[in-house]
């Protein structure tokens, strides 16, 4: 999940660059269309049958819900800094944790709740001053995408019980591309050669990031994997400064520090919980 955060931070930076040049709905379609294009060599190597999903209805539902979230996300992306975009998106793990407990009956240890709530407090510190101002319209649009992405993540968790991560990633590109195309047609413009290269690179990054997320959800509780997403604020703030000269506000830096503290704490707690006990035989070196 940490690797996914780094990959998505680079991807979101690239998408913000291109969304300043083209209509966001066209960008959304081309990003997933190119994601499917870069997966074609893997599909053709093993055959189409290997990528047939065992639950097509679930794939379609996930694609529809994720598409709705992406529409809101892309509409707000050109109008917000990368740090604020990421901070607002951090409300998503809260919805994922609640949904995982209610739907999958995952154990929700108190440490995870505390980490999530502290992280959420850090998000409020980041976005609070902007939400109270008159220009918070796009902040609310971005905020609306968070519960939709959380539902998508929970459906992904369910799909991992039947389908391999690479199958889920391929069908995500197919379904979101299909659902996004009608939205993009009214605003269509053909990309330049350089923009096509940009989209192909985005397809590689997006597929890699979603593979990491799906793999994490397959092997770990959805609740356990969410806290580390808060680290994305560091990568996005740095990239926003380097690429767009976005200067992080004091509230962003303070809130980010709170988020990093919560993430570090839960990571250490989880790591200690995974350490196996040393048996007396192991201590003696038997066998």
Phi, psi and omega in degrees: 000327176295316178299320178299321180298318179295315181297314182292331177295316177295317180298314182295328175296314179298319182291327177292323177300311185286331180286346173279347181253334184229164177298134183302326180289327174291319178300317180301312181297313184293328179297316181280329174299314179289331173299321177289322180301315183288343177273345185303318179302323179290322179294314183291332182293322183253350179099152183296327184300326181293341181252017176282125182284152176274346178223084184294322181300317178298320178298319180292318178297317179297317180298318181294315182291319180293324177298316179300317178295321181292326178300312179297318183296314181291326179295325182273335188308313183292346189255359183235155173288159180297323180296316180291322176303315182291316182299317179296322179294343180289353172289340181303312180304329177297314179295322180296315181298315179297314180296322181295323178290317184285320187270312185262358180058032178292144176292130180249092180295150185298330180297322181292320177297316181298315179299317180296318182291321176295317177300319178295323176298322176297323177297317179299321178298321182291310189264348184307308181300327181283324181291333181277348179275171183285343184264029185269016183300311183287336172297319179291323177299314178297320180297325179295338180283338187298310180295330178293318177294327178295317177298319178300319180295321179292321175296320177301317178303317179293321182294331181295344177286343183241327186239151177289154181305319183292329176293318180296319180295316180298314182288337172296315178298319181294309186290316181292324176299317180294316181288334183276334184302312180299330179286330184276331187305315181298338183246020191296139168213138183284133178291153171285173179302314180296324179291324175299317177299322179298315181292322178296319176297321178295324177297319178296312181296315182297316179296319178296316180296315181291329175297317179298316180297313182296320179296319179296317180292334179288321188259350183224160173301141177299326180292323184290331188270353189278327186298325183291346178297337181296339179294342181300334181300326180294310183295318184290323177295318180294316180292323177299322179289317184288322187266318186248001183059031175287121178268117180295138179283168178298324179294325177295317181292318179294312179298321178298321178296319178297317181297314180297320178299316179295319181294316180298318182297311182291327178297319179292320179296316180295321181296318178294325180291336181271350182289125180287146176290146180268120182282159177304319181297320180294323180296328181274349181080023181295148171084000000 
